């Protein structure tokens, strides 16, 4: 008998099939002597929509809400139905004896597989592949240690609860708001509290009143010092600042105290997904979505990092024996950093990282045992892998040790301070330092208590208090993590959904509220905007996943919550005013047009929910530059084909015919032919085409 293996994506399915020795390749599956490997193309099954329960729900009507089916049904997704039919056909083969779930090892991956199993009415044994990387060794070990499918039923229950809660709350509240206020308004169990975090910061900024303040700097001997009073360095009275300046300008400075403290900074733990997204945003300006996308390639394509969608920053104790191999895998790319660690046999100095109790479904993101070739990575992939690798290497280095020195001076009864830091041992910070030299002793080391010094200059500096900055992506991710909004795997998607629905805008890496977003927050039930409520729900979902709470109890509460929220919308006497209405009317129905911002520029859409009219407001700009003013030219489609036009200079240029592209099949043939012919030759498509042309000559 054969085992039917279900992967989540074709790429992972092919890797599993290769490792298992399956070599009979078909369009939608790969077969071997003992296994048949197929895949899900993401989700193949989804929850039924309202119109599948009753055709009357095709029309959005406020009086039909809330829509709460007695039992939620599932259906095959139309766009991937061909793949579902393949899985269903394979499952009915007489030589298939059991089913191995090899989808992503997490809540969503479990849901993908279980809904398929439910739809095909699978009755035979189920096993689970649970691995944290897709290297050959991990796959081989995983198949040797398959887990019983029943061990993951609680995880499936948690996934179902999350999916049904999002459907019940999100669909009903969005339909209620949209139909009542005649505007596409989207709200949900997670996205609305996330929007609330951005709006709360916006309110702080709006309420902020700037104030003048002064700081006093004094040059004492060779030292730069600052006035301080009980830790406060700002003076909010100009007369007081001027008085202190006059008193201290001609006085002598006396050393009041010198305080030295040796301090130590522990090695940072490896990354979980949210922490990695935050750091990538701070260091490289990556959005959470971009970080997830790049990380997925490092995991799935290059196989050099472990499972990405993790919420743990710890490792299991049994992983300590694998540290040497992981170091050897990155030694070629980080020889300077790794060489001394290999000499010490890969001894981990940050022992706290091994903590089984703090590892849930997956451990922290670290390098795998797969050898790393940085030349194979894109620029963004190199950046992301570098911070993952260095965070991992920090575990093998000692803590950062330093001495902090605080000098307090008395000048005419006023306190002035100077601070210094002396490095004792760079420790893990060696990984981020361009030099390993420690700083030399400075002027503070020559001073003693009671010594008098000459005051050279005293100056006051006027400043203005600033409002809190708008949230960056890193700030928002931190807030979402604090309140348990979403999961590491879904937070990036939630942020992008807020932007696409035009309730917030991303400007220079920070989130700005829009008029639509502000009005939406006023219309939505207060309880739904509270991050605390969603945090409570997420804790309940976690409890269900660990068998500490019941699925039916959670869904009962969600149904009650849905009825309450919809009822409040229906009874509300609040109003909504479209912020983007124009004076132009729709040519099809006569309603006013609204202006919307999209990735491709501004578009005009009909304000009537029953009309689908839309058109581009301004012509699309191309990358073609005007030969006269050098600005981007507009692209148009005319009777003679595509052409470019500079509106300012009235320069018109016809677009050249597109060069014929090499298809994937031809590309593979070139790679096979010339890679085999000359191992030293580059394998980029450009190099291979060049070699092919030389052969023709």
ABEGO torsion letter per residue (X at the ends): XBBBBBBABAAAAAAAAAAAGBABBBAABBBBAABBBBBAGEBABBBBBAAAABAAAABBBAAAOBBBBABBBBBBBAAAAAAAAAAAAAAABAABABBBBABBBBAAAAAAAAAAAAAAGBABBBBBBBBABABAAAAAAAAABBBBAAAAAAAAAAAAAAAAAAAAAAAAAAAAAAAAAGBBBBBBAAAAAAAAAAAAAAAAAAABBBBBBBBBBBBBEABBBBBBBGGBABBABAAAAAAAAAAAAABBBBBABBBBBBBBBBBBBBBBAAAAAAAAAAAAGBBAAAAAAAAAAAAAAAGABBBABBABABBBAAAAAAAAAAAAAAAAABAAAAAAAAAAGGBBABAAABBAAABBABBBBBBBABBBBAAABBAAAAAAAAAAAAAAAAAABBBBBBBBBBBBBBBGGBBBBBBBBBBABAEAAAAABABABBBBBBAAAABBBGBBBBBABBBBBBBBBBBBBBBBAAAAAAAAAAAGBEBAAAAAAAAAAAAAAGABBBBGGBBBBBAAAAAAAAABBAAAABAAAAAAAAAAAAAAAAGABBAAAAAAAAAAAAAAAAAAAAABABBBBBAABBABBBAAAGBBBBBBBBAAEBBBBBABAABABBBBABBBBBABBBAAAGBBBBBBBBAAEBBBBBAAAGBBBBBBBBBBBBBAAAAAAAAAAAAAABAABBABAAAAAAAAAAAAX
